[in-house]
Amino acid sequence: MSQHIDPGDYNHIVFFTGAGMSAESGVPTYRGKGGIWGSYSIEEYACQEAFERNPRKVLDFHQKRRRSVLDCEPHEGHRVIAGMPEARVVTQNIDGMHQRAGSKEVIELHGSLWRLRCQSCGFKKEDLGEEYETDRCSCGDRLRPDIIWFGDMLDAVVMSRASEAIRNCDLFISIGTSGTVWPAAGFPDLARKSGAYCIEINPEPSGATSYDRVIEGAAGEALPELFGVSRL
Ligand code: OAD
């Protein structure tokens, strides 16, 4: 790959990541071969109706995901991003890998596997273990994973922080997303319309026209190469 990027040439960099960002760490993506939605139905595991029907089953599914993510480690690509603390990370991922690599203030569009929230009073509880400590809020109602399930609205504050970061960026790098889930799928176009130079990193590029440069490669290799960082 030619043409390294010098972060110093840009005022505001946004890394926009999807499940492919964590694929080399061993966290499965959602779609395609081995994808989570190929083995687990959204209707049974990833919507409010499923939780209301059978909360234990939905919590068990999320606990299983927590255990498998705890067995994975961030890779060199996560570390390259974490090495640019002034850059903003907007992620669709719920796995916390960017934070484990050292990124601060990650904007988590779809929530987190490591937080619960009360469906009644809105209380949020960080919960980092393999098993959830409790599924009850002190108000008496149930705690549910603080994840945007299908049919849920995105958190308006999180969405506006993400949109603002993207509108203000002059370099936008999308990594490992199929670009099929809205409103996140609109971010590459927003970045382009805002005048940012847009790069996509994906072994199977999305085909979106928003990108100035497409790197057909895996995140863990392409990111160090793009920034000219020698790999450990
Ligand atoms: P997908 O599973 O839809 O897409 C993963 C993308 O990662 C694909 O385009 C792959 O080609 C790419 N990919 C695979 N390995 C890669 C690698 N090593 N390096 C770079 N890219 C790689 O995942 P998302 O686009 O993140 O939402 O899915 C979006 C949302 O759909 C998720 O946040 C989740 C899901 O349903 C919720 O659960 C709310």
Residues whose N, C-alpha, C, O or C-beta is under 5 A from the ligand:
A	BS01	OAD	G18 A19 G20 M21 A23 E24 T29 Y30 R31 Q92 N93 H110 I148 W149 I175 G176 T177 S178 G179 V181 I201 N202 P203 E204 G217 A218 A219
